[in-house]
């Protein structure tokens, strides 16, 4: 069994726990299940989108960069089997250990027991990383205990449905902002490309001046 320090968070829906786990640890215990119909009456199972392998490759390349960071938490509902059933075996269940001043979570690091509510692509992107050491990256996790599948789906829909997509032009403008103050070894291709494009657009001697949207 593995024990990790946790921070208890109390909110209207229920309590959850914030912990830090390694990417390779999460890959062993976490799983995602696509939302599918399992009967002719419309009964549903799972809560996730189908894995996009093209996106995973892109995330894997990002993970290998010098600027990789995932500050948002991976959200999990623990004590579930991969078939969606609740784990009832006491030896396999996650446990909350509360001492006078500290809280810990204890779990079996060798069994699949954590259903991913949000973050399946971020996590699985580590499988596409070419740098073995990146699998030791710390990831922030929000842990819900025994959260029923309908609530898992509700959280997923709420988190992803309310997000407003960042304008791609605005996002690209963030690349290359401080490139002149950095060592060239720290530049990524995207950062350098955006910086050059900006110079070509604002340099009055450039044939592309004020022509790049």
C-alpha positions in Angstrom: 0.0 0.0 0.0 1.1 3.6 -0.7 0.4 6.5 1.6 0.4 10.1 0.4 -0.2 13.4 2.2 -3.6 15.0 1.3 -5.4 18.3 1.6 -9.1 18.0 2.4 -11.4 20.4 0.5 -15.0 20.8 1.6 -17.5 22.1 -1.0 -21.3 21.8 -1.4 -21.3 18.7 -3.6 -19.0 16.7 -1.3 -15.5 16.6 0.2 -12.6 15.8 -2.0 -8.8 15.5 -1.4 -5.9 17.2 -3.3 -2.7 15.1 -3.6 0.4 15.0 -5.6 1.2 11.8 -7.5 3.8 10.9 -10.2 2.6 10.4 -13.8 3.8 6.8 -13.9 1.9 6.1 -10.6 -1.3 7.5 -12.1 -0.9 5.5 -15.3 -1.0 2.3 -13.2 -4.1 3.1 -11.2 -6.2 5.3 -13.4 -8.5 4.5 -16.3 -11.1 6.3 -18.4 -14.3 4.9 -19.8 -16.0 6.5 -22.9 -19.7 7.5 -22.5 -21.7 4.8 -24.3 -25.2 3.3 -24.4 -25.4 -0.1 -22.9 -29.1 -0.9 -23.5 -31.9 -0.2 -25.9 -33.6 1.9 -23.3 -30.9 4.6 -23.3 -29.0 3.4 -20.2 -25.6 5.0 -20.2 -22.2 3.9 -19.0 -18.9 5.9 -18.6 -18.3 9.6 -18.7 -15.5 10.4 -21.2 -14.9 11.3 -24.7 -13.2 8.7 -27.0 -9.4 9.0 -26.7 -8.0 11.1 -29.5 -4.6 9.6 -30.4 -3.6 12.5 -32.6 -4.0 14.8 -29.6 -2.1 12.4 -27.4 0.9 12.6 -29.8 0.8 16.4 -29.7 0.6 16.4 -25.9 3.6 13.9 -25.8 5.7 16.4 -27.8 4.7 19.2 -25.4 5.6 17.0 -22.4 9.2 16.6 -23.9 9.7 20.4 -24.1 11.6 22.5 -21.6 8.5 24.5 -20.8 6.1 21.6 -20.0 3.7 22.3 -17.1 0.3 21.0 -16.1 -0.9 23.2 -13.2 -4.5 22.0 -13.4 -5.5 18.9 -11.5 -6.3 15.5 -12.8 -9.8 14.8 -11.3 -10.5 11.2 -10.2 -13.2 9.2 -8.6 -11.6 6.3 -6.7 -12.8 2.9 -5.5 -14.1 1.9 -8.9 -13.3 -1.1 -11.1 -12.7 -0.7 -14.8 -16.2 -2.1 -15.5 -17.8 0.8 -13.5 -18.6 -1.3 -10.5 -17.8 -0.1 -7.0 -14.8 -1.8 -5.3 -16.1 -3.5 -2.1 -13.0 -5.5 -1.1 -11.6 -3.6 1.9 -8.0 -4.5 0.9 -8.4 -2.9 -2.5 -10.2 0.3 -1.5 -8.7 3.7 -1.0 -8.7 4.8 2.6 -8.6 8.2 4.4 -6.3 8.4 7.4 -6.9 11.5 9.5 -4.5 12.3 12.3 -4.7 15.2 14.6 -2.9 17.7 12.2 -2.5 15.7 9.0 -4.5 13.8 6.4 -3.3 10.9 4.3 -4.8 8.8 1.5 -3.7 5.1 1.3 -4.2 3.0 -1.8 -2.9 0.0 -3.7 -0.5 1.3 -6.4 -0.8 -1.9 -8.5 -4.5 -2.1 -9.3 -6.8 0.0 -11.5 -9.1 1.8 -9.0 -9.4 5.4 -10.1 -11.9 6.5 -12.8 -10.7 9.7 -14.6 -13.3 12.4 -14.6 -11.1 15.1 -16.2 -7.6 14.9 -17.6 -7.4 11.7 -19.5 -5.5 13.2 -22.4 -3.0 15.0 -20.2 -2.3 11.8 -18.3 -2.2 9.5 -21.3 0.0 11.9 -23.2 2.9 10.7 -21.0 2.7 7.4 -22.9 3.8 9.3 -26.0 6.7 11.1 -24.3 10.2 10.1 -25.6 11.8 11.2 -22.4 11.6 8.4 -19.8 12.3 10.8 -16.9 9.2 12.8 -17.7 7.1 10.0 -16.4 8.3 11.0 -12.9 6.6 14.3 -13.2 4.5 15.4 -10.3 0.8 15.9 -11.1 -1.8 17.6 -8.9 -4.9 15.3 -8.4 -8.3 16.0 -7.0 -9.7 12.8 -5.5 -13.4 12.1 -5.0 -14.4 9.0 -3.0 -17.1 6.6 -4.4 -18.6 9.4 -6.6 -21.5 7.8 -8.6 -21.1 7.6 -12.3 -23.9 10.2 -13.0 -22.1 12.7 -10.9 -18.8 11.9 -12.6 -20.4 12.6 -16.0 -22.0 15.8 -14.6 -18.7 17.1 -13.4 -17.0 16.3 -16.7 -19.8 18.1 -18.6 -19.7 21.1 -16.2 -15.9 21.5 -16.4 -15.6 21.1 -20.1 -19.0 22.6 -21.2 -18.4 26.0 -19.4 -14.9 26.5 -20.7 -14.5 29.3 -23.3 -12.0 28.4 -26.0 -9.0 30.8 -26.0 -8.7 32.6 -29.4 -5.8 30.9 -31.2 -4.3 34.2 -32.3 -4.2 35.3 -28.7 -2.6 32.1 -27.6 0.1 32.3 -30.3 0.8 35.9 -29.2 2.0 34.5 -25.8 4.8 32.5 -27.6 8.0 34.4 -28.1 7.1 37.3 -25.8 10.4 37.2 -23.9 12.5 35.4 -26.5 15.0 38.3 -26.7 15.8 37.9 -23.0 16.2 34.1 -23.0 19.1 31.9 -24.0 18.6 30.4 -27.5 18.7 26.9 -26.0 15.4 27.7 -24.2 13.5 28.6 -27.4 10.9 26.3 -28.7 10.1 26.3 -32.4 6.6 27.7 -31.7 8.1 30.5 -29.6 10.7 31.5 -32.2 8.2 31.3 -35.1 5.7 33.5 -33.3 8.4 36.0 -32.5 9.7 36.2 -36.1 6.1 36.6 -37.4 5.5 39.5 -35.0 8.7 41.2 -36.2 7.7 40.8 -39.8 4.3 42.2 -39.1 5.4 45.3 -37.3 8.7 46.1 -39.0 8.0 48.9 -41.5 10.7 47.6 -43.8 9.0 44.2 -44.0 7.0 43.3 -47.1 4.4 41.7 -44.7 4.1 44.8 -42.5 0.5 45.0 -41.2 -0.6 42.1 -43.5 -0.6 39.3 -40.9 -3.8 38.9 -38.9 
